[in-house]
Amino acid sequence: MYRAYSEKTEKNRTERKAMRAETLNIVDEIRQAITLLRRHL
């Protein structure tokens, strides 16, 4: 039972890290878009 819990917990951590990385990429793209918009205004 502990092992199954541990594997599930590790999977959740991995998924959270992947989601965080994806979120950071989106934030970076938004920052770049804002920078470009500011240059054109």
C-alpha positions as CSV (number, residue, x, y, z in Angstrom):
1,M,0.0,0.0,0.0
2,Y,2.8,2.4,0.8
3,R,4.5,1.7,-2.5
4,A,1.3,2.5,-4.5
5,Y,0.9,5.7,-2.5
6,S,4.5,6.6,-3.1
7,E,4.3,6.0,-6.9
8,K,1.1,8.0,-7.1
9,T,2.7,10.9,-5.1
10,E,5.8,10.8,-7.4
11,K,3.5,10.9,-10.5
12,N,1.7,13.9,-9.0
13,R,5.0,15.7,-8.4
14,T,6.2,15.0,-11.9
15,E,2.9,16.3,-13.4
16,R,3.0,19.4,-11.2
17,K,6.6,20.1,-12.4
18,A,5.5,19.7,-16.0
19,M,2.6,22.0,-15.5
20,R,4.8,24.6,-13.8
21,A,7.2,24.4,-16.7
22,E,4.4,24.8,-19.2
23,T,3.0,27.7,-17.2
24,L,6.4,29.5,-17.1
25,N,6.7,29.0,-20.9
26,I,3.3,30.6,-21.4
27,V,4.2,33.5,-19.1
28,D,7.5,34.0,-21.0
29,E,5.6,34.1,-24.3
30,I,3.1,36.7,-22.9
31,R,6.0,38.9,-21.7
32,Q,7.6,38.7,-25.2
33,A,4.3,39.6,-26.8
34,I,3.9,42.6,-24.5
35,T,7.4,43.8,-25.2
36,L,6.7,43.6,-28.9
37,L,3.4,45.5,-28.5
38,R,5.1,48.2,-26.5
39,R,7.7,48.7,-29.2
40,H,5.0,49.2,-31.8
41,L,3.0,51.7,-29.8
